[in-house]
Amino acid sequence: MAAWARHLADQGYAVSLPLLPGHGTTWQELARTPWERWYEGYDDAYQELAGRTDRVVAAGLSMGGTLALRLAAYRPVAGVAVVNPGLTIDDPRARYSGFLKYVLRSVPAIGNNIKLPGQDEGAYTRTPVGGVHQLMRLFKDTTAALPGINAPVIAFRSAVDPVVPESSMDVLRRRLGSALEVVPLENSYHVATMDHDAPLIFDRSSQFIQRISAGAAA
């Protein structure tokens, strides 16, 4: 997310890039962190930014995109920009994660799903099953809240994404309708903000912010 944030900051926008609770430490800590705390960290960043700007655009990648969508359902935002946002999980074992977490603490991580060689997103070496359970809860809560979004949404979607299934985008299309603009990413995998199509994401999101800002000022 850092390169995307720097690009927008270089365009003159105020940017907040919070480190969410349970992230940037250990997978064991993530296992102990409920999704409500992830959202609380995101919402705190929103409130700080809203206190010093006229308008706020929520943005995020993957689960961060889920948080951005949930925020837009409950907070006044000018727009939402998300990259491969998650709302569903294809793996049927995920539905049992609330029970499995007591007998299976972690599974191999899905990290660095990036087509561009030489990139490292700094993912945990393991994925806590408790974290998957929290993710499922967040997805369910956010899906139910989607009709509350009144702002325009731009979603960048990788043509090949082994992490977030296409059913997530199907949910977005059904719930948001004409408020949703989808930009295909033809040369990137899941972590597209660090992949070949990153410049496209950066430029189109900047244009999106300019457009909705101009509309709000008119």
Buried (B, 14 or more C-beta within 10 A) or exposed (E): BEEBBEBBEEBEBEBBBBEBBBBEEEBBBBBBBBBBBBBEBBBEBBEEBBEEEEBBBBBBBBBBBBBBBBBBBEBEBBBBBBBBBBBBBEEEEBEEBBEBBEEEBBBEEEBBBBBBEEEEBEBBEBBBBBBBBBBBBBBEBBBEBBEEBEBBBBBBBBEEBEBBBEEBBEBBEEBBEEBBBEBEBEBBBBBBBBBBBBEBBBEBBBEBBEEBBEEEEE
